[in-house]
Amino acid sequence: MVDLVGINDHTAMFNVVQCVVTALRSIGNILLVAVLLEFIFAVIGVQLFKGKYVGCNDPTKLTEKECRGSFIEYEYGVPAAVIPRVWEHSPLNFDNVPNAMLTLFVVLTFEGWPGILYAGIDSNLEDHGPLQDHRKIIALYFIAYLIVLAFFMVNIFVGFVIVTFQREGEREYKNCELNKNQRKCIEYALKARPKRRYIPKGHLQYKIWSVVVSRKFEVLIFTFIFMNTVTLACKVSFRFWGANDLSDSTTVFLDCNV
């Protein structure tokens, strides 16, 4: 309650909240289009993946009939274990339209969506287990969905809120004789302040300050950051060449400089 009173007292914050509420009232058409697009992609997903997000915990068995008994799992440094075979259904699947819409909504949140993507790429025949990289072309389906829903529709929503905010802001000056450019000029003249620069008085401090604020020093720091990024990205290559010590030493040196 205290927060609401604070918002009401703060004019700028009150205008922002009022703008968002006004935008939400008029957002019905955009929301309807988003739900329709979600439904369309869900229907396509059912056609592509129905009954295909299943599999045996033993990757050598591709059907439910074969997924019986037990198998031995070997891991390096771990004793062999006997594991019973289980035919598993993914909780996120495309077996029907509601499930498909829920799965696509999870993809839209970007939370764990690569797992759903890889499962789609590995999907095999209906009621058959996955085969690695069986249908790489299917990744285009998820890419198209993310472009249309996650980027395009979200940007439309944000743009609509911004336009609404600007329109609500212009209502305050409805009866004003000045146009928008004139109001901005007056606002700038009232709020303009000279830029302050604090220059050290000591000779040594001034020398250090002049180096730090110089363009060359800025380029040098950006160079160290870039080299540090490249070194971190090439750690696997260094390990392959047997140069782990060189990689670690270079990273420590660049981190200290940055």
ABEGO torsion letter per residue (X at the ends): XAAAAAAAABAAAAAAAAAAAAAAAAAAAAAAAAAAAAAAAAAAAAAAABGABBEBABAABABAAABBEBBBBBBBGBBBBBBBBBBBBBABBAABAAAAAAAAAAAAAGBGAAAAAAAAAABBBBGBBBBBGABAAAAAAAAAAAAAAAAAAAAAAAAAAAAAAAAAAAAAAAABABBAAAAAAAAAAAABBBBBBBBBABAAAAAAAAAAABAAAAAAAAAAAAAAAAAAAAAAAAAAAGAAAAAAAAAAAAAAAX
